[in-house]
Each structure stands twice: as structure tokens, then as C-alpha cells.
């Protein structure tokens, strides 16, 4: 069995989390002969530190997936996918903390090789974020940057729409299967991105938007990009989690300053106070990409 096919099966297993899957991949890298003789189930359980009731769940799904190619094909559902061992897998994501073993995608995979700018912000953002995006996005787009966001309500949606309106390129990283639309209001936008840009997820088709999927999605955004911009964010918001993940991956973090009386500017103002670069003009973004 090819390594990428084995890692696909590990990725699809239940009863094992992101950290456990990463440990298996790292172990395989440290033991090149494992590509010839795969580790036993017992060894995998030990390597991934699977415990408690998850041992039974992991074991049963692993055995099923290793012995039933039709089940694997059903879960993949004909979608294109990229493995962490593939040459086309983004190097910056591979070097991030707990990178996904598999990325399912629709659209232009070559966009992952372009210069990537992440934009995130509040789901219940105000028109201030919309005005900021209209002012700032044309600059990066004119230099062939690709904007990465999460297709959530608010800033994510506006970022994708603003890029498309300016004839730019965008990548949406989602927390569901490629065939699941969340939020439903973005059905047309999601389909368009999958056709004309790039739609990416680590989840197989049919996977709904469970609550824990969105922080997991955020780590992919933070791993892919070189620089991330936060437009509006509350204190302890998901956008700040993404910004902190970006910092952990040694990415540039930018923030749009806001009124100190606005709840949705508390997070961005805190980022700036902690050392994030304040963005007042397109050039504040472009300067981060000058070698």
C-alpha cells in the first residue's frame, strides 16, 4: 500500500484526534522502513496514545478501512485530495503545528502555491469591516495575492465577496465536508469558490459543521498563510484564536484599529497593544510581503 493511501485511511479513522494522527505521521517519517512494513494496530495505538473507549473505536474503523476499499471510496466520494506526503502539499502548512494529513478540495489547487493573505473577523461584524475591506483588499489583489478565509458569516463572507468583486483569487477553508454548506446562506458563494477559486477542508463528504470543527479549521488558515489580518473581533473571539495560532506558526499578524467604545474592536485593539501591526493603509499589508 502506498504511504498516501495508508495516511488517507488513518485520517478517516474515528477514535483518534488531530494530535494522534500527527504523531503517526511523525513516527513514519522517523522510520523510513515503515513504508515497506506498516506498523501493527497495537503499535499505532501506542504511537498515537489512544486511550479508553477510543481504542475500540479506532481499532474497529482502522480494520474496516484497511480491508474495505469500497468504504474508503465511499467516504472520499470522488473528491480530489492532497496528502501531506505529496509534493504539492503546502510546505508552510506541513511545517505548522498539527497539519492535516489530508486536504479534500474543489477548484484550482495551484492557488496554494501563491502568496497567501488570511483575513478573519467577527461573524456579527459592522459596516466598519465592510468599509475596511473595500479600502484594503484592492491593494493585495493587484499584486496577485490570494485571500484566505473561512466562509463564515460576517467578515469571512465579505472578504471572499470583495475579492471576487475585484477580480481577485480566494481560498475558502471550511469546517464541513465539501458537499455540506454552512451557513446555508453561502450556498451560491461556496459553489462559485469551488468552481472558480479553491474550496478546502480536512473533512470527508457528509461531515456536518460540529462546533469543534471551526477551531480546527482556523489552525489550517493560520498554517497556510504568510500574514493574517483581523478587522473586528471581540475579546476571546475565534478570530483572536486564529491570530494566536498564526503567531505560534511565526506568521505576521495585522489588525485594524477601532473605537475603544466598540465591543467588536476590543480584540483588534488588544492585538495591537500586544504587538500586532496596525493597518491604516493597503501599504501596511503589502510591506509584509516585500522580501
N, C-alpha and C positions, 0 to 999 in steps of 0.2 A: 504494500500500500504506500502511495506517495505521502510525503510528510504533510502536504497541504490538505489531502483528503482525511488524514488522521486528525489534524488540527480542526478541521471542519466538524468532525464528529465530537471532539472534546468541547468545542464551542457550543454545540447543540445539546450537550448533556444537561440534565437537571441535577439539582443537589450539589452543585459546585458553583462558587461565585467567581467574580472577576479576578480576585487575588489568587484563588486556587488555579484558575486557568493560566494566569501569568506564570505561576510557579512551575507548572508543567512545561510551558514553552521554554522558560529559562533553563530548566533541567535538561531538556532535549538539546538545547544549544551547547550546554556544557558536556554532553555525552554524545558526540557525533555518531558513534556506532549504533545509537538507539534508532537511527533512521533505517537500519537494517533489521535490527531486532527490537521491536517496540517493547516498552515496559509493560509488565503484567498489570492486571487490575489492582492487585494488592499494592504494587509499587506506586501506582498512580494515586491511590487513596492516601498513601503515606506522603508522597511528594506534595500533593495539594492540601494536605492536612484536613481531609474531610472527616467530619465527626458526627456522632449521634445518629439521628434518623436519616441524615443526608447520605450516610454510607449506603443504605439500602436503595435510596432514590437514585444516587449516582450510579451505583453498580447495575441496577436494572436497565436504566436508559443507555448506559455505555454498552452493555451486552447487546441490547436491541440494535443500536446504531452501528455497531461493528459487524453485525450479522445480517442486516437488512438494508440493502442498497435502495430498495424501493421506498423505505421510510425516510431515508436521507433525501432522496429526490423529491418526496412529497413536501418535506419541510423547506427545502430550498425553493421549490415551486417554480423552477425555471429562471429564477432571478440570477443576474450576474453577481459574482462575488470575488473579493480580493482577500488573499490570505497574508498574514503577517510575514510569511516566508517568501512571498512573491517580490520580484524586483520592483514592481510598480507600487508596492505599498509605501505610503509616505514616510520618508526617513524620520522627519520630525515627530510624527505620531509614534513610530516604533520606539523612539528614544524617550517617550513620555512615560509617566508612571501608569502602570496597568493598561497598556494599549489593548484594544480589542483584537482577538485572534482573527476575526473575520469581519469584513465590511461588505454588506449587501448594498448594491447600488443600481440606480437607473440614471442614464444620461451620459454626459461627457466626463469620463474618468480622468482625462488629461488635465482637467481643471485642478486636480490635486497637485500638479507639478508647477502651478503658477504661484505668484506671491499672494499670500492669503491674509486678509484683514478680518478679524472677528468683530461683530457688532452685537451687543446684547443690551437689554434694559428691561424696564418694568412692563408687565403684561397690561397693567392699567395705566399706561403712560399718558401724559398730557400732550397737547398740541405743541408744547415746547420741544419734545423729542422729534416730532414730525418736522418742525421748522429747522431743527438742528441737522437732521438727516438730509433734508433738501439742500442745506447750505454746504454740508461737508462731503457728501458722497460723490458729487461730480469730480472732485479732485482725484481721489484714488482710482475711480473708474477710468479717467483719462489716461492713467499710467498703466493700464492693463492689469490692475489688481483684481482679485476675485474676493467678493464679500461672503463671509461665512456666518450663518446664524442658525437658529433652532426652530424656525417656523411656528413659534408660539404666538399667541395673541400679543398685540401691542408692538413694541419696538422690533421684535423679530420679524413679524409680518411686514411692517412698514419698511424695514431695511431691504427685504427681498423685493418688495414692490418698487421702491425707489431706485434700486439698482436696475431692475428690468426697464423701468420708465426712462432711464438714462442710457439704455442700450449697453448695459454692463453685463457682467457674469456673476452668478451667485451659486453658492452651495448651501443646501439645507440639510442639517443633521437632525434627524428625528428620533423620538423615543418610542416608536412603534415599528411594526412591520411595514414594508414598503406599500403594502396593499391596504393599510389602515390609515384613515385620515383623522388627524386630531390637531387642532379643533376642526369640527365639521365645516366651519365657515371657510376654511382654507382649501377645500376640495379642488377648486379650479386652479388656484395658485400652486398647490402641490403637484398636480398633474403637469402643469406648464414647466415647473422646475425639473421634473423627471424627464420631460421630453427635450427641453432646450438648454438646460443647465446641468446640475448634478444633485441628486437626492441620495442621501447616505444614511444607513442605520446598521447597528450591530445585531438587530433582532430579526428573526425569520418571519416570513409572511404569517399573518393571522395574529401576531402579538399585539395586544391592546396597550394603551398608554397607562401602565401601572405607575403609581406615584414615584417609586424608586427609580424608574427609568430615566427621569428627567435630570437628576444629578449625574447619573451615569452618562447620559448624552452630553452633558456640559463638559465632562472630562475629555470627550472626543474633540469638541470645539476648541477647548483650551490646548489640546495636544497638536491640533492641525495648524493653528495659526502662528504667525510671527508676532503679531500685535493685536491686542484686543481693546476695543473702545466701548465704554459704558456710558450711556446717555442719561438715563434716570434710574434710580434704584433706592428702595427703602433700606433701612438698617437691617442687616441679616437676611438680605434677599437672595434669591437664586442667582441673580446677576453677579452679586458680590462673591458667591461661591465660585462661579466661573472665573472671575478675575483672580481670586486667590489660587485657583488651580493653575491659571496661566503663570502666575508668579512662581509657583513651585516648579514649573517647567521652564523657568528663565525666559519667559516671554515679556514683551513690553506691554505695560498696562497704561491706558489713557482714560481720562474721564472728563466729562463735560461738567463744568461748574454750574451750580444752580442757586436759586434763592435759599437762604438759610431758614426761611419760614416754610419751605415746601417739604413735606414728608418724603416726596419722591426724589429729593435732591440730597437727603441726608447721607445715603450710601455713597454717591459720587463725591460729595464734598469730603467725606471721611477718607475715601481712597486718595484724594489729592493731599489731604493733611498727612496721610501716611507715606506719601512719596510718589504717587501716580502723577503722570504728566497731565496738566490741564490742557484741554483742547479749546482753542478760541478761533482757529482758522484751519483750512484744509492743509496748509503747510505744516501744521503741528503733527499731522498724521504722516504726510509724505516724508518728512525729515527722518522718521524712524526707519525708513526703507533705503536710505542713502548709505551705500557701503562705505 
